Amino acid sequence: MVDQVFVIAAYGINIVLGLLALVFLGLLLWVVVAYRVDVRQTRHTVRRNFPVLGRFRYSLEHLGEFFRQYFFAMDREEMPFNRAERTWVYRAAKKLNTTIAFGSTRRLDIPGTILFVNSPFPALEQDAVPPQPVTFGEYCRSPYTTSALINISGMSYGALSKPAVQALSKGAAMAGCWMNTGEGGLSPYHLEGGCDLVLQIGTAKYGVRNEFGELDEQRLHEIAGHEQVRMIEIKLSQGAKPGKGGILPGGKVTPDIAAIRMIPVGEDSISPNGHPEIRSVEDLLDMVARVRAVTGKPTGFKTVLGEVEWIQDLCRAIQARGPESAPDFITLDGAEGGTGAAPQALMDYMGLPLTLALPMLVDVLDEYSLRPRIRVIASGKLITPDRVAWALCAGADMAVTARGFMFALGCIQALQCNKNTCPTGITTHNPQLQRGLVEADKAQRVANFVQTMVQEVGVIAHSCGVDEPRKLGRQHARIVQPDGEAPLLSQRYG
């Protein structure tokens, strides 16, 4: 019996050694062939100069996108979001302790840095109150009132996966905030969670278009008829690509997405760079009035600012028509906004960042006495409490974020959004990669992120001496200047 065991074991060892020998010979043969191919080809300099070894360059470059944030980058040096920012969101989403020790790692002398003005008499805990409600659309048949401070910015089904949309919808309902559908139209997965929704109408009018790509009022009326659809947002532009429409690669246009958007399966979904029927501020007001009349719900628009002259023209047109003609809100996106796919020239160089644009917009609306008739929603890298508190100080009524909620879902900033290869299942339609995104778990994290954000924005407000975040004003924050001075926002912008 023992001899038989030894014979079987020896036989097994021989098989393993034989397989290893075959693998070694196969590898050796591959090296020889790869060497001959590399030294003869002329397209790749590195492979020609360093045959075989040069082939690993692209694999290492690809893996570097994932690993540099863990091994090489300092806490505050990464872009677009550094480790300190991501860590805060991850911990907030998991309901973990967000305190730190030993002092801030943040540079406090860089121009543009925001410093809040602490009060010698902070608001006492027993005096603190929740964020006060805000009403949109006083002239609408169905106004919308909400206390939400931070909401989910426009991310379409298509750019996001099905389980990501489902988790966001359910998490938003748990947290009491709204979710913007993005320009891809309303999907069943947006409705699943029961949250409030903002229907975005992009330049391609996906979901509410006719066969010619024009606005179909009947379809718009039907979709807006869902009780969950609370407001309508007409998208003029977004921060990552002002002047360029949405881009969804053909590999992400599944039959389900194609049916919702009313476009061909598997073909690139590229939106026009503007609305053909909106070529002036008068046209914009006409479109707002048209959509509001069809839906009966608050209607506004999303834009990026390069200058404010056209906003002044808009305000003068509103004064001529009457306050009921005004958009019910303006969502202002900063040039630092993100997207799944955009030309680098636009993402890097077009439009004003939110820190410059938000005070400019608010000042113009105040100049023409159009607030609070027109509510202001701030968007652009507002993923941490300090950024949201700054936006409130500058004059915003509330904030929206997309990438903050992506981090809450588990995004690792792999920068694969446009390739359908997202390793966390958030921006891919590959079922194998989507398996990692467990909807119930991520929905709770979305709710945790909102709740922690509201709590910590409240902490900043109380430290500034006010009992709730919406009472923050420009006298509560300073901004560092190139000369080292840090005037109050009220002194800097008025």
Order of alpha helices (4+ residues) and beta strands (2+ residues): alpha-alpha-alpha-alpha-beta-beta-beta-beta-alpha-beta-alpha-beta-alpha-beta-beta-alpha-beta-alpha-beta-alpha-beta-alpha-alpha-beta-alpha-beta-alpha-alpha-alpha-beta-alpha
